[in-house]
Amino acid sequence: MLALDQAIVGLLVADSDLAALLGRAPQVFLGTAPQGTALPFLLLQSQIGRSVRYIGGDRLEIPKYMLQCNANSSLIAGQVQDRIVSMFETSAGGLNALILSGSVVQVMTERGGRQRERFRDGSGNDVYSSRVMLGVYVHDSAS
Protein backbone atom coordinates (compact mmCIF):
# COMPACT_ATOMS: atom_id res chain seq x y z
CA MET A 1 0.00 0.00 0.00
CA LEU A 2 2.92 2.35 -0.55
CA ALA A 3 0.86 4.28 -3.11
CA LEU A 4 -1.82 4.88 -0.48
CA ASP A 5 0.79 6.00 2.08
CA GLN A 6 2.15 8.48 -0.45
CA ALA A 7 -1.37 9.68 -1.34
CA ILE A 8 -2.14 10.43 2.32
CA VAL A 9 1.16 12.28 2.75
CA GLY A 10 0.47 14.21 -0.49
CA LEU A 11 -2.92 15.40 0.77
CA LEU A 12 -1.45 16.50 4.11
CA VAL A 13 1.47 18.39 2.56
CA ALA A 14 -0.76 20.15 0.00
CA ASP A 15 -3.41 21.32 2.49
CA SER A 16 -3.21 25.11 2.94
CA ASP A 17 -5.37 25.11 6.10
CA LEU A 18 -3.04 22.61 7.75
CA ALA A 19 -0.02 24.67 6.68
CA ALA A 20 -1.62 27.77 8.22
CA LEU A 21 -2.14 25.97 11.54
CA LEU A 22 1.45 24.70 11.57
CA GLY A 23 2.97 27.98 10.41
CA ARG A 24 4.63 26.30 7.40
CA ALA A 25 4.18 23.38 5.04
CA PRO A 26 3.61 20.23 7.11
CA GLN A 27 6.54 17.96 7.82
CA VAL A 28 5.15 14.43 7.49
CA PHE A 29 7.22 11.36 8.31
CA LEU A 30 6.37 7.71 7.70
CA GLY A 31 6.91 5.76 10.92
CA THR A 32 9.17 7.97 13.04
CA ALA A 33 10.70 11.42 12.75
CA PRO A 34 14.46 11.92 12.68
CA GLN A 35 15.95 12.84 16.05
CA GLY A 36 15.99 16.61 16.58
CA THR A 37 13.12 17.37 14.15
CA ALA A 38 11.63 20.78 14.97
CA LEU A 39 8.04 20.90 16.19
CA PRO A 40 5.38 20.71 14.91
CA PHE A 41 5.43 17.61 12.72
CA LEU A 42 3.14 14.77 11.71
CA LEU A 43 3.75 11.02 11.81
CA LEU A 44 1.91 8.54 9.59
CA GLN A 45 2.07 5.00 10.90
CA SER A 46 0.52 1.94 9.31
CA GLN A 47 -1.31 -0.13 11.91
CA ILE A 48 -1.28 -3.90 12.13
CA GLY A 49 -4.67 -5.39 11.41
CA ARG A 50 -5.71 -4.89 7.83
CA SER A 51 -9.10 -6.33 6.90
CA VAL A 52 -9.83 -7.86 3.53
CA ARG A 53 -13.37 -8.74 2.53
CA TYR A 54 -14.83 -10.08 -0.66
CA ILE A 55 -18.20 -8.76 -1.76
CA GLY A 56 -19.74 -10.20 -4.91
CA GLY A 57 -16.31 -11.27 -6.18
CA ASP A 58 -14.79 -7.84 -5.54
CA ARG A 59 -12.08 -7.26 -2.98
CA LEU A 60 -12.53 -4.63 -0.25
CA GLU A 61 -9.31 -3.93 1.63
CA ILE A 62 -9.28 -1.75 4.76
CA PRO A 63 -5.75 -0.62 5.68
CA LYS A 64 -5.56 1.28 8.96
CA TYR A 65 -3.33 4.20 9.84
CA MET A 66 -2.57 6.42 12.80
CA LEU A 67 -1.80 10.07 12.13
CA GLN A 68 -0.10 11.79 15.04
CA CYS A 69 0.68 15.48 15.45
CA ASN A 70 3.49 16.47 17.83
CA ALA A 71 3.46 20.17 18.68
CA ASN A 72 4.70 22.58 21.32
CA SER A 73 1.17 23.62 22.29
CA SER A 74 -1.99 21.75 23.18
CA LEU A 75 -4.03 24.22 21.13
CA ILE A 76 -2.09 23.52 17.92
CA ALA A 77 -2.20 19.74 18.48
CA GLY A 78 -5.98 19.91 18.94
CA GLN A 79 -6.57 22.17 15.95
CA VAL A 80 -4.45 19.93 13.72
CA GLN A 81 -6.42 16.92 14.92
CA ASP A 82 -9.71 18.64 14.02
CA ARG A 83 -8.39 19.68 10.59
CA ILE A 84 -7.19 16.16 9.76
CA VAL A 85 -10.58 14.70 10.66
CA SER A 86 -12.29 17.33 8.50
CA MET A 87 -9.92 16.68 5.57
CA PHE A 88 -10.35 12.94 5.50
CA GLU A 89 -14.10 12.94 6.05
CA THR A 90 -14.44 14.73 2.71
CA SER A 91 -11.41 13.67 0.69
CA ALA A 92 -11.95 10.13 -0.63
CA GLY A 93 -11.96 11.70 -4.09
CA GLY A 94 -8.59 13.32 -3.39
CA LEU A 95 -7.11 9.95 -2.48
CA ASN A 96 -8.64 8.41 -5.61
CA ALA A 97 -6.78 10.95 -7.73
CA LEU A 98 -3.47 10.07 -6.08
CA ILE A 99 -3.40 6.27 -5.75
CA LEU A 100 -2.21 4.08 -8.59
CA SER A 101 -4.78 1.28 -8.56
CA GLY A 102 -8.08 0.53 -6.92
CA SER A 103 -10.68 3.00 -5.82
CA VAL A 104 -11.08 4.58 -2.40
CA VAL A 105 -14.75 4.37 -1.53
CA GLN A 106 -14.70 5.73 2.01
CA VAL A 107 -12.31 7.11 4.61
CA MET A 108 -13.30 6.47 8.21
CA THR A 109 -11.81 8.65 10.93
CA GLU A 110 -12.00 8.05 14.64
CA ARG A 111 -10.77 10.00 17.61
CA GLY A 112 -11.52 7.35 20.20
CA GLY A 113 -9.32 6.35 23.06
CA ARG A 114 -6.54 8.64 24.13
CA GLN A 115 -6.92 11.60 21.84
CA ARG A 116 -4.32 13.96 23.26
CA GLU A 117 -1.43 13.64 25.63
CA ARG A 118 1.55 15.58 26.91
CA PHE A 119 5.05 14.24 27.39
CA ARG A 120 8.59 15.57 27.70
CA ASP A 121 11.22 15.22 25.01
CA GLY A 122 14.87 14.30 25.68
CA SER A 123 15.65 17.93 26.55
CA GLY A 124 12.80 18.20 29.06
CA ASN A 125 10.53 20.32 26.83
CA ASP A 126 6.77 19.73 26.84
CA VAL A 127 5.43 18.08 23.67
CA TYR A 128 1.70 17.84 23.02
CA SER A 129 0.43 15.01 20.88
CA SER A 130 -2.91 14.37 19.17
CA ARG A 131 -3.92 11.31 17.16
CA VAL A 132 -6.42 10.41 14.49
CA MET A 133 -7.06 6.84 13.37
CA LEU A 134 -7.86 6.30 9.68
CA GLY A 135 -9.48 3.30 8.03
CA VAL A 136 -9.36 3.58 4.24
CA TYR A 137 -11.80 1.38 2.33
CA VAL A 138 -10.13 0.47 -0.98
CA HIS A 139 -12.23 -1.35 -3.59
CA ASP A 140 -10.58 -3.47 -6.28
CA SER A 141 -12.91 -5.00 -8.86
CA ALA A 142 -12.31 -8.62 -9.78
CA SER A 143 -10.76 -9.02 -13.22
Backbone as JSON Lines, residues from 0, in Angstrom:
{"i":0,"aa":"M","n":[0.82,-1.21,0.0],"ca":[0.0,0.0,0.0],"c":[0.86,1.26,0.0]}
{"i":1,"aa":"L","n":[2.05,1.18,-0.51],"ca":[2.92,2.35,-0.55],"c":[2.28,3.5,-1.3]}
{"i":2,"aa":"A","n":[1.54,3.22,-2.36],"ca":[0.86,4.28,-3.11],"c":[-0.15,5.0,-2.23]}
{"i":3,"aa":"L","n":[-0.85,4.26,-1.38],"ca":[-1.82,4.88,-0.48],"c":[-1.11,5.72,0.58]}
{"i":4,"aa":"D","n":[0.0,5.22,1.12],"ca":[0.79,6.0,2.08],"c":[1.19,7.34,1.46]}
{"i":5,"aa":"Q","n":[1.71,7.27,0.24],"ca":[2.15,8.48,-0.45],"c":[0.98,9.41,-0.76]}
{"i":6,"aa":"A","n":[-0.19,8.85,-1.07],"ca":[-1.37,9.68,-1.34],"c":[-1.8,10.44,-0.09]}
{"i":7,"aa":"I","n":[-1.77,9.77,1.06],"ca":[-2.14,10.43,2.32],"c":[-1.15,11.55,2.63]}
{"i":8,"aa":"V","n":[0.14,11.26,2.51],"ca":[1.16,12.28,2.75],"c":[0.96,13.45,1.78]}
{"i":9,"aa":"G","n":[0.69,13.16,0.51],"ca":[0.47,14.21,-0.49],"c":[-0.68,15.13,-0.13]}
{"i":10,"aa":"L","n":[-1.79,14.57,0.36],"ca":[-2.92,15.4,0.77],"c":[-2.55,16.28,1.96]}
{"i":11,"aa":"L","n":[-1.84,15.72,2.92],"ca":[-1.45,16.5,4.11],"c":[-0.52,17.65,3.74]}
{"i":12,"aa":"V","n":[0.48,17.38,2.93],"ca":[1.47,18.39,2.56],"c":[0.84,19.5,1.72]}
{"i":13,"aa":"A","n":[-0.15,19.17,0.91],"ca":[-0.76,20.15,0.0],"c":[-1.87,20.97,0.66]}
{"i":14,"aa":"D","n":[-2.27,20.64,1.87],"ca":[-3.41,21.32,2.49],"c":[-3.0,22.68,3.06]}
{"i":15,"aa":"S","n":[-3.57,23.76,2.5],"ca":[-3.21,25.11,2.94],"c":[-3.72,25.43,4.34]}
{"i":16,"aa":"D","n":[-4.86,24.87,4.74],"ca":[-5.37,25.11,6.1],"c":[-4.45,24.46,7.14]}
{"i":17,"aa":"L","n":[-3.97,23.28,6.84],"ca":[-3.04,22.61,7.75],"c":[-1.72,23.38,7.83]}
{"i":18,"aa":"A","n":[-1.24,23.87,6.7],"ca":[-0.02,24.67,6.68],"c":[-0.19,25.94,7.51]}
{"i":19,"aa":"A","n":[-1.36,26.56,7.44],"ca":[-1.62,27.77,8.22],"c":[-1.59,27.47,9.72]}
{"i":20,"aa":"L","n":[-2.15,26.34,10.12],"ca":[-2.14,25.97,11.54],"c":[-0.72,25.69,12.04]}
{"i":21,"aa":"L","n":[0.09,25.08,11.18],"ca":[1.45,24.7,11.57],"c":[2.47,25.81,11.37]}
{"i":22,"aa":"G","n":[2.07,26.86,10.65],"ca":[2.97,27.98,10.41],"c":[3.92,27.75,9.25]}
{"i":23,"aa":"R","n":[3.79,26.64,8.56],"ca":[4.63,26.3,7.4],"c":[4.06,25.02,6.79]}
{"i":24,"aa":"A","n":[4.62,24.63,5.66],"ca":[4.18,23.38,5.04],"c":[4.41,22.23,6.03]}
{"i":25,"aa":"P","n":[3.46,21.33,6.14],"ca":[3.61,20.23,7.11],"c":[4.82,19.35,6.82]}
{"i":26,"aa":"Q","n":[5.51,18.99,7.89],"ca":[6.54,17.96,7.82],"c":[5.83,16.65,8.17]}
{"i":27,"aa":"V","n":[5.82,15.7,7.26],"ca":[5.15,14.43,7.49],"c":[6.18,13.31,7.33]}
{"i":28,"aa":"F","n":[6.26,12.46,8.33],"ca":[7.22,11.36,8.31],"c":[6.47,10.04,8.39]}
{"i":29,"aa":"L","n":[6.92,9.06,7.62],"ca":[6.37,7.71,7.7],"c":[7.07,6.98,8.83]}
{"i":30,"aa":"G","n":[6.32,6.5,9.8],"ca":[6.91,5.76,10.92],"c":[7.36,6.67,12.04]}
{"i":31,"aa":"T","n":[8.62,7.11,11.98],"ca":[9.17,7.97,13.04],"c":[9.87,9.17,12.42]}
{"i":32,"aa":"A","n":[10.0,10.21,13.21],"ca":[10.7,11.42,12.75],"c":[12.18,11.3,13.12]}
{"i":33,"aa":"P","n":[13.04,11.91,12.32],"ca":[14.46,11.92,12.68],"c":[14.68,12.64,14.02]}
{"i":34,"aa":"Q","n":[15.65,12.21,14.77],"ca":[15.95,12.84,16.05],"c":[16.27,14.31,15.82]}
{"i":35,"aa":"G","n":[15.72,15.18,16.67],"ca":[15.99,16.61,16.58],"c":[15.07,17.36,15.63]}
{"i":36,"aa":"T","n":[14.06,16.69,15.06],"ca":[13.12,17.37,14.15],"c":[12.37,18.45,14.91]}
{"i":37,"aa":"A","n":[12.31,19.64,14.32],"ca":[11.63,20.78,14.97],"c":[10.12,20.55,14.98]}
{"i":38,"aa":"L","n":[9.5,20.96,16.08],"ca":[8.04,20.9,16.19],"c":[7.43,22.05,15.41]}
{"i":39,"aa":"P","n":[6.23,21.91,14.91],"ca":[5.38,20.71,14.91],"c":[5.68,19.82,13.71]}
{"i":40,"aa":"F","n":[5.32,18.54,13.84],"ca":[5.43,17.61,12.72],"c":[4.36,16.53,12.86]}
{"i":41,"aa":"L","n":[4.14,15.83,11.75],"ca":[3.14,14.77,11.71],"c":[3.82,13.43,11.43]}
{"i":42,"aa":"L","n":[3.29,12.38,12.05],"ca":[3.75,11.02,11.81],"c":[2.6,10.23,11.2]}
{"i":43,"aa":"L","n":[2.88,9.46,10.18],"ca":[1.91,8.54,9.59],"c":[2.42,7.13,9.84]}
{"i":44,"aa":"Q","n":[1.64,6.35,10.57],"ca":[2.07,5.0,10.9],"c":[1.01,4.01,10.48]}
{"i":45,"aa":"S","n":[1.42,3.02,9.7],"ca":[0.52,1.94,9.31],"c":[0.28,1.06,10.52]}
{"i":46,"aa":"Q","n":[-0.96,0.69,10.76],"ca":[-1.31,-0.13,11.91],"c":[-1.48,-1.58,11.5]}
{"i":47,"aa":"I","n":[-1.08,-2.47,12.37],"ca":[-1.28,-3.9,12.13],"c":[-2.78,-4.17,12.21]}
{"i":48,"aa":"G","n":[-3.26,-5.03,11.36],"ca":[-4.67,-5.39,11.41],"c":[-5.43,-4.87,10.22]}
{"i":49,"aa":"R","n":[-5.03,-5.28,9.06],"ca":[-5.71,-4.89,7.83],"c":[-6.81,-5.91,7.56]}
{"i":50,"aa":"S","n":[-7.98,-5.44,7.22],"ca":[-9.1,-6.33,6.9],"c":[-9.23,-6.46,5.4]}
{"i":51,"aa":"V","n":[-9.52,-7.65,4.94],"ca":[-9.83,-7.86,3.53],"c":[-11.15,-8.62,3.46]}
{"i":52,"aa":"R","n":[-12.07,-8.1,2.69],"ca":[-13.37,-8.74,2.53],"c":[-13.66,-8.89,1.05]}
{"i":53,"aa":"Y","n":[-14.41,-9.88,0.72],"ca":[-14.83,-10.08,-0.66],"c":[-16.34,-9.92,-0.72]}
{"i":54,"aa":"I","n":[-16.78,-9.04,-1.6],"ca":[-18.2,-8.76,-1.76],"c":[-18.54,-8.94,-3.22]}
{"i":55,"aa":"G","n":[-19.34,-9.95,-3.53],"ca":[-19.74,-10.2,-4.91],"c":[-18.55,-10.41,-5.84]}
{"i":56,"aa":"G","n":[-17.49,-11.04,-5.36],"ca":[-16.31,-11.27,-6.18],"c":[-15.32,-10.12,-6.19]}
{"i":57,"aa":"D","n":[-15.69,-8.99,-5.61],"ca":[-14.79,-7.84,-5.54],"c":[-14.09,-7.81,-4.18]}
{"i":58,"aa":"R","n":[-12.89,-7.31,-4.19],"ca":[-12.08,-7.26,-2.98],"c":[-12.21,-5.88,-2.33]}
{"i":59,"aa":"L","n":[-12.46,-5.87,-1.03],"ca":[-12.53,-4.63,-0.25],"c":[-11.46,-4.72,0.83]}
{"i":60,"aa":"E","n":[-10.43,-3.91,0.7],"ca":[-9.31,-3.93,1.63],"c":[-9.42,-2.7,2.53]}
{"i":61,"aa":"I","n":[-9.13,-2.87,3.82],"ca":[-9.28,-1.75,4.76],"c":[-7.98,-1.57,5.54]}
{"i":62,"aa":"P","n":[-6.97,-0.92,4.92],"ca":[-5.75,-0.62,5.68],"c":[-6.04,0.45,6.74]}
{"i":63,"aa":"K","n":[-5.34,0.35,7.86],"ca":[-5.56,1.28,8.96],"c":[-4.28,2.04,9.26]}
{"i":64,"aa":"Y","n":[-4.46,3.31,9.58],"ca":[-3.33,4.2,9.84],"c":[-3.58,5.01,11.1]}
{"i":65,"aa":"M","n":[-2.49,5.43,11.73],"ca":[-2.57,6.42,12.8],"c":[-1.8,7.64,12.32]}
{"i":66,"aa":"L","n":[-2.45,8.79,12.41],"ca":[-1.8,10.07,12.13],"c":[-1.62,10.77,13.46]}
{"i":67,"aa":"Q","n":[-0.4,11.14,13.76],"ca":[-0.1,11.79,15.04],"c":[0.56,13.13,14.79]}
{"i":68,"aa":"C","n":[0.07,14.16,15.49],"ca":[0.68,15.48,15.45],"c":[1.44,15.7,16.75]}
{"i":69,"aa":"N","n":[2.7,16.05,16.67],"ca":[3.49,16.47,17.83],"c":[3.74,17.96,17.7]}
{"i":70,"aa":"A","n":[3.36,18.71,18.72],"ca":[3.46,20.17,18.68],"c":[3.91,20.7,20.03]}
{"i":71,"aa":"N","n":[4.28,21.98,20.05],"ca":[4.7,22.58,21.32],"c":[3.57,23.26,22.06]}
{"i":72,"aa":"S","n":[2.32,23.09,21.57],"ca":[1.17,23.62,22.29],"c":[-0.03,22.69,22.13]}
{"i":73,"aa":"S","n":[-0.8,22.58,23.2],"ca":[-1.99,21.75,23.18],"c":[-3.01,22.28,22.18]}
{"i":74,"aa":"L","n":[-3.08,23.6,22.06],"ca":[-4.03,24.22,21.13],"c":[-3.72,23.8,19.69]}
{"i":75,"aa":"I","n":[-2.46,23.9,19.29],"ca":[-2.09,23.52,17.92],"c":[-2.36,22.03,17.68]}
{"i":76,"aa":"A","n":[-1.97,21.18,18.64],"ca":[-2.2,19.74,18.48],"c":[-3.68,19.45,18.29]}
{"i":77,"aa":"G","n":[-4.54,20.11,19.06],"ca":[-5.98,19.91,18.94],"c":[-6.55,20.43,17.63]}
{"i":78,"aa":"Q","n":[-6.09,21.6,17.21],"ca":[-6.57,22.17,15.95],"c":[-6.14,21.32,14.75]}
{"i":79,"aa":"V","n":[-4.93,20.8,14.79],"ca":[-4.45,19.93,13.72],"c":[-5.28,18.65,13.68]}
{"i":80,"aa":"Q","n":[-5.57,18.12,14.85],"ca":[-6.42,16.92,14.92],"c":[-7.78,17.18,14.26]}
{"i":81,"aa":"D","n":[-8.4,18.29,14.61],"ca":[-9.71,18.64,14.02],"c":[-9.62,18.82,12.51]}
{"i":82,"aa":"R","n":[-8.55,19.46,12.03],"ca":[-8.39,19.68,10.59],"c":[-8.2,18.36,9.84]}
{"i":83,"aa":"I","n":[-7.41,17.45,10.4],"ca":[-7.19,16.16,9.76],"c":[-8.5,15.38,9.65]}
{"i":84,"aa":"V","n":[-9.28,15.38,10.72],"ca":[-10.58,14.7,10.66],"c":[-11.44,15.31,9.57]}
{"i":85,"aa":"S","n":[-11.5,16.64,9.52],"ca":[-12.29,17.33,8.5],"c":[-11.8,16.99,7.09]}
{"i":86,"aa":"M","n":[-10.49,16.99,6.89],"ca":[-9.92,16.68,5.57],"c":[-10.33,15.3,5.09]}
{"i":87,"aa":"F","n":[-10.16,14.31,5.94],"ca":[-10.35,12.94,5.5],"c":[-11.81,12.5,5.5]}
{"i":88,"aa":"E","n":[-12.67,13.25,6.16],"ca":[-14.1,12.94,6.05],"c":[-14.64,13.35,4.69]}
{"i":89,"aa":"T","n":[-13.93,14.23,3.99],"ca":[-14.44,14.73,2.71],"c":[-13.51,14.47,1.54]}
{"i":90,"aa":"S","n":[-12.42,13.7,1.74],"ca":[-11.41,13.67,0.69],"c":[-11.19,12.3,0.03]}
{"i":91,"aa":"A","n":[-12.15,11.41,0.06],"ca":[-11.95,10.13,-0.63],"c":[-11.62,10.38,-2.1]}
{"i":92,"aa":"G","n":[-12.26,11.37,-2.7],"ca":[-11.96,11.7,-4.09],"c":[-10.53,12.15,-4.28]}
{"i":93,"aa":"G","n":[-9.98,12.89,-3.31],"ca":[-8.59,13.32,-3.39],"c":[-7.64,12.14,-3.33]}
{"i":94,"aa":"L","n":[-7.95,11.15,-2.52],"ca":[-7.11,9.95,-2.48],"c":[-7.24,9.16,-3.78]}
{"i":95,"aa":"N","n":[-8.45,9.12,-4.34],"ca":[-8.64,8.41,-5.61],"c":[-7.74,8.99,-6.69]}
{"i":96,"aa":"A","n":[-7.58,10.3,-6.69],"ca":[-6.78,10.95,-7.73],"c":[-5.29,10.63,-7.56]}
{"i":97,"aa":"L","n":[-4.89,10.24,-6.36],"ca":[-3.47,10.07,-6.08],"c":[-2.98,8.62,-6.04]}
{"i":98,"aa":"I","n":[-3.88,7.65,-5.82],"ca":[-3.4,6.27,-5.75],"c":[-3.29,5.68,-7.14]}
{"i":99,"aa":"L","n":[-2.51,4.62,-7.27],"ca":[-2.21,4.08,-8.59],"c":[-3.21,3.05,-9.06]}
{"i":100,"aa":"S","n":[-3.81,2.29,-8.16],"ca":[-4.78,1.28,-8.56],"c":[-5.86,1.2,-7.5]}
{"i":101,"aa":"G","n":[-6.98,0.64,-7.87],"ca":[-8.08,0.53,-6.92],"c":[-8.84,1.84,-6.83]}
{"i":102,"aa":"S","n":[-9.83,1.83,-5.99],"ca":[-10.68,3.0,-5.82],"c":[-11.03,3.16,-4.36]}
{"i":103,"aa":"V","n":[-10.74,4.32,-3.79],"ca":[-11.08,4.58,-2.4],"c":[-12.56,4.91,-2.35]}
{"i":104,"aa":"V","n":[-13.31,4.13,-1.59],"ca":[-14.75,4.37,-1.53],"c":[-15.17,5.09,-0.27]}
{"i":105,"aa":"Q","n":[-14.35,5.04,0.77],"ca":[-14.7,5.73,2.01],"c":[-13.46,5.85,2.88]}
{"i":106,"aa":"V","n":[-13.36,6.95,3.6],"ca":[-12.31,7.11,4.61],"c":[-13.0,7.29,5.95]}
{"i":107,"aa":"M","n":[-12.7,6.42,6.89],"ca":[-13.3,6.47,8.21],"c":[-12.3,7.07,9.18]}
{"i":108,"aa":"T","n":[-12.7,8.08,9.92],"ca":[-11.81,8.65,10.93],"c":[-12.39,8.35,12.3]}
{"i":109,"aa":"E","n":[-11.51,8.24,13.27],"ca":[-12.0,8.05,14.64],"c":[-11.03,8.71,15.59]}
{"i":110,"aa":"R","n":[-11.6,9.33,16.61],"ca":[-10.77,10.0,17.61],"c":[-10.9,9.32,18.96]}
{"i":111,"aa":"G","n":[-11.28,8.06,18.95],"ca":[-11.52,7.35,20.2],"c":[-10.26,7.13,21.0]}
{"i":112,"aa":"G","n":[-10.46,6.65,22.2],"ca":[-9.32,6.35,23.06],"c":[-8.64,7.61,23.55]}
{"i":113,"aa":"R","n":[-7.33,7.54,23.62],"ca":[-6.54,8.64,24.13],"c":[-6.26,9.61,23.0]}
{"i":114,"aa":"Q","n":[-7.02,10.67,22.96],"ca":[-6.92,11.6,21.84],"c":[-5.69,12.49,21.93]}
{"i":115,"aa":"R","n":[-5.42,13.0,23.1],"ca":[-4.32,13.96,23.26],"c":[-3.53,13.61,24.51]}
{"i":116,"aa":"E","n":[-2.27,13.88,24.45],"ca":[-1.43,13.64,25.63],"c":[-0.27,14.63,25.63]}
{"i":117,"aa":"R","n":[0.37,14.72,26.77],"ca":[1.55,15.58,26.91],"c":[2.69,14.72,27.44]}
{"i":118,"aa":"F","n":[3.87,14.93,26.9],"ca":[5.05,14.24,27.39],"c":[6.23,15.18,27.28]}
{"i":119,"aa":"R","n":[7.37,14.77,27.78],"ca":[8.59,15.57,27.7],"c":[9.57,14.91,26.74]}
{"i":120,"aa":"D","n":[10.22,15.75,25.94],"ca":[11.22,15.22,25.01],"c":[12.54,15.02,25.77]}
{"i":121,"aa":"G","n":[13.57,14.58,25.06],"ca":[14.87,14.3,25.68],"c":[15.51,15.5,26.35]}
{"i":122,"aa":"S","n":[15.09,16.72,25.95],"ca":[15.65,17.93,26.55],"c":[14.78,18.48,27.67]}
{"i":123,"aa":"G","n":[13.69,17.77,27.99],"ca":[12.8,18.2,29.06],"c":[11.72,19.18,28.63]}
{"i":124,"aa":"N","n":[11.56,19.42,27.33],"ca":[10.53,20.32,26.83],"c":[9.19,19.59,26.72]}
{"i":125,"aa":"D","n":[8.1,20.31,27.0],"ca":[6.77,19.73,26.84],"c":[6.46,19.54,25.36]}
{"i":126,"aa":"V","n":[5.91,18.38,25.02],"ca":[5.43,18.08,23.67],"c":[3.99,17.62,23.81]}
{"i":127,"aa":"Y","n":[3.12,18.19,23.01],"ca":[1.7,17.84,23.02],"c":[1.41,17.02,21.77]}
{"i":128,"aa":"S","n":[0.68,15.94,21.96],"ca":[0.43,15.01,20.88],"c":[-1.08,14.81,20.71]}
{"i":129,"aa":"S","n":[-1.52,14.73,19.46],"ca":[-2.91,14.37,19.17],"c":[-2.88,13.3,18.09]}
{"i":130,"aa":"R","n":[-3.89,12.43,18.1],"ca":[-3.92,11.31,17.16],"c":[-5.27,11.2,16.48]}
{"i":131,"aa":"V","n":[-5.21,10.74,15.25],"ca":[-6.42,10.41,14.49],"c":[-6.18,9.05,13.86]}
{"i":132,"aa":"M","n":[-7.13,8.15,14.02],"ca":[-7.06,6.84,13.37],"c":[-7.82,6.9,12.06]}
{"i":133,"aa":"L","n":[-7.23,6.34,10.99],"ca":[-7.86,6.3,9.68],"c":[-8.06,4.86,9.24]}
{"i":134,"aa":"G","n":[-9.23,4.56,8.73],"ca":[-9.48,3.3,8.03],"c":[-9.86,3.69,6.61]}
{"i":135,"aa":"V","n":[-9.15,3.18,5.63],"ca":[-9.36,3.58,4.24],"c":[-9.92,2.38,3.47]}
{"i":136,"aa":"Y","n":[-11.16,2.48,3.06],"ca":[-11.8,1.38,2.33],"c":[-11.4,1.47,0.85]}
{"i":137,"aa":"V","n":[-10.62,0.48,0.4],"ca":[-10.13,0.47,-0.98],"c":[-10.8,-0.68,-1.71]}
{"i":138,"aa":"H","n":[-11.47,-0.37,-2.81],"ca":[-12.23,-1.35,-3.59],"c":[-11.47,-1.71,-4.86]}
{"i":139,"aa":"D","n":[-11.2,-2.98,-5.05],"ca":[-10.58,-3.47,-6.28],"c":[-11.56,-4.43,-6.94]}
{"i":140,"aa":"S","n":[-12.0,-4.1,-8.15],"ca":[-12.91,-5.0,-8.86],"c":[-12.18,-6.23,-9.32]}
{"i":141,"aa":"A","n":[-12.89,-7.36,-9.29],"ca":[-12.31,-8.62,-9.78],"c":[-12.12,-8.51,-11.29]}
{"i":142,"aa":"S","n":[-11.04,-9.09,-11.79],"ca":[-10.76,-9.02,-13.22],"c":[-11.57,-10.06,-13.96]}
